[in-house]
Amino acid sequence: MKIYLISDNVDTHTGMRLVGVDGAVVHTLDELRVQLDKVISDEDIGIVLIMEKLSKQFPDIIKEIKLTRNLPLLVEIPDRHGTGRSKDFLTAYVREAIGVKLG
């Protein structure tokens, strides 16, 4: 099973290529759709790494794939500048999901 990267910047794409992960750089909704159609039709691709910025720019298409398909698994990753999430993202997520306050 392969991993594929859909990035919005060349630096992340280059870094992932150095460790053996193929991918593409996209900037528009049309480019994103082409790449997602490509990975969905390739049964060898099991995980798609997608930049958080792209998933926030085009949430509808990402949500649709997550809700309707088992594979590939879409995993949002931060770019080289870090995550766009707040510092207490994980604790807030747990608190919302199960109602338990950590720490």
N, C-alpha and C positions, 0 to 999 in steps of 0.2 A: 504494500500500500504506500502510495506516494503522498508527499506534502507539497502544496503549491502556494505561492505567495501572490497576493494582489496588493500592490503598494501604490502610494501616491508620490513616492520620491525615489530617485535613482540610488541614493546612498543605501537605503534599507534593502533595496533589490540587489544591489551589488554585494552587500554583506551576506545576505542569505545565499546568493549564488556561490560564494566562497565556501560555504559549508554544505553545498550540494542540493539546495532547495531551488527548484525552477520557479519562475514566476513572470509577472508582467507589471509594468507601470501604467497606471490609468489616471485620467484626470476628469473625464466626463462621464455622464450617466450612460451614454451609448457605449463607450469603451468598457465600462464596468459590466454592462449587460453581455457584451461579446465574450469577455473573459469568464463570466459566471456560466454562460451557456457552454463554453468550452470545457470547464471543469466538471460540470454536471454530466456531460455526455461521456466523459472519460472515467470508466469504472476503476481504473488503477489509482485515481486520486481519492484518498480517504479523508484528508484534512486540508482545509483551505485557510491559510492565515490571511486575514484582511486587516488593514490598518484601521484603528479606531476612528480616525478622521474620516475615512471613506464611509464607514458604517454610519457615522453621524450625519454625513452629507446626504446619504441615500438610504435612510432607514427602512423605507417601504419595501424595497427589493430585497434587502437583507432579511427582514422579518418574514417575508413571504417564503424564502428558501428555508429558513430555520423552522418554520411551522409546517411546511409541506414535505420536506425531504429528511430522510434519516442520514443519508450520505450524499455528499461529503459533509463533514462536520465543519461549520464555520467558526473560527476562533479569532476574536478581535485582539489585536496586539497594539501596544503603544508604538509611536515612532521614536526616532532618536532623541527627540526633545522631551520624552517622557509621556506619561499618561495624562489624559484630560480629566481624569476622575479626581475627586477630592481625596484628601489624605485618609479620611476615615471611611472610605468606600466599602471595604470588606465588613467592618463592624456594622455599618448601616444596612448592608445587604442581609447579613445574618439576622439583625434585629427585625427587619421587614419580613423576611422569609419565615422565621420560626418564632418571633416574638421574645427572643432572649437577648438581654443586654449584656455585652461582653465588657469586662474591665470596668 
